[in-house]
Amino acid sequence: MPHLKSTDLEQSRHRDLARMKRLATGLLLAVTAIYIVARLFRDFAPWVGYVEATAEAAMVGALADWFAVTALFRHPLGLKIPHTAIIPNRKSQIAEQFGRFVQENFLSEQVISDKIRAMNLSRQVAVWIVAPKNAEAVAEQLTAGLAGAVRVMNDADIQRMIEQKVADKIRDTSFAPLIGELLTFLTSGRRQQEAMDAAVRIALNLLEDSDEQLREKVGTETPWWFPSSLDKAVYKKLVRSLSKTLYEMQMDIFHPMRIKLVKMTDQFMEDLKHSQDIRNKEVSIKEDLLNQPALRDFTGTLWQDIKQALLHQGEHPNAELKQTIQKSVIKFGESILEDRALANKIDGWADTSARHLIRTYGHEVADLISGTIDNWDATATTERIELQIGRDLQFIRINGTVVGGLAGLTIHLIAELSSLADISLTDLWPL
């Protein structure tokens, strides 16, 4: 059984309860003593009878209320009288009923909804967060919380998650049609001829810049016995032919080679958009890319960069992130104050959310309350309940003593008056 922790407040309540018990018990002993004395001197004077009757009734009332109060928490005088020690004996039922009471009266949808709407929650929040100090506090807590969350995260787990997300995104995205659409856009209309002119110019420049490499290539491709003079002649012929063709293509947009190249480019773009073979090759290329260590290095570096940035933002009071959040919080509060429709939406959302939470988890709260009380030790439960209401119950004992005494005095007075009335009537009857 879990033990209940004692607090300063509980200790204070213990002292108050003990004091009230002493007061109520002292009053019982006082009226008992008065009754005994009055009983011994009942013939001393007529008024002693009134004292005796008052003390007797007060004593009876005090004893009855002492029994009733004591029976709630324990067996009076240790005697196991039926229907005593009610709280420890019915702890489970009390726990269940208390949980149900809280659920029905405090955790009902209507009660919570009425409370939220009466609070005008959106306006209260908005008025609070537009204050610069409050907005700064919110921003500070958010940035600190974000930095704290990042600090406790497992780097390996986060890196694996990023890798998986990147891999899934790459696998799910078909790049070939996108490239095809992009190329189609870039080469549409006059841009096609401009792109072809640029390609021809690049080819000419490449041919000029690769003079030495082409010479060596021609030399290595011809047989060893082939004269070097012929190698040079072949090279010149080849270069001259290529240059001439490229120049003609540059000058004439209707050149057959240029037209053929345009057709090939158009077909390639269509294949990118619709060819299943290219899609299959794309899948293979993407898998090769995903298996590259460089990608894992990139994702790991990416997370470390993000982590360090967030930690820096969270640890520095004048960080840009904090300032941005603060401005956003103030702007949001101002929007709520200026836009009644937005405020109504927020209130409605809060109401709907609260109703959903109560509807979904209200019974769990009640079960938590019931289970917590039920798991308490019976003695601890009795002590806790007595600590909360015992002081008021001692007033019941005191009030019972006073009311009992007044009732006894009243009854004795009525009895005495009745006796006098009977005597008077008897004396007057002969008349």
Secondary structure, DSSP 8 states (H G I E B T S, - for coil): -------HHHHHHHHHHHHHHHHHHHHHHHHHHHHHHHHHTTTT-HHHHHHHHHHHHHHHHHHHHHHHHHHHHS-GGG---TT-SHHHHTHHHHHHHHHHHHHHHTS-HHHHHHHHHHHTHHHHHHHHHTSHHHHHHHHHHHHHHHHHHHHHS-HHHHHHHHHHHHHHHHHH--HHHHHHHHHHHHTSTHHHHHHHHHHHHHHHHHHHHTHHHHHHHHHHHS-TTS-HHHHHHHHHHHHHHHHHHHHHHHH-TT-HHHHHHHHHHHHHHHHHHH-HHHHHHHHHHHHHHHT-HHHHHHHHHHHHHHHHHHHHHHH-TT-HHHHHHHHHHHHHHHHHHH-HHHHHHHHHHHHHHHHHHHHHHHHHHHHHHHHHHHHS-HHHHHHHHHHHHHHHHHHHHHHHHHHHHHHHHHHHHHHHHHHHHHHHHHHHTT-
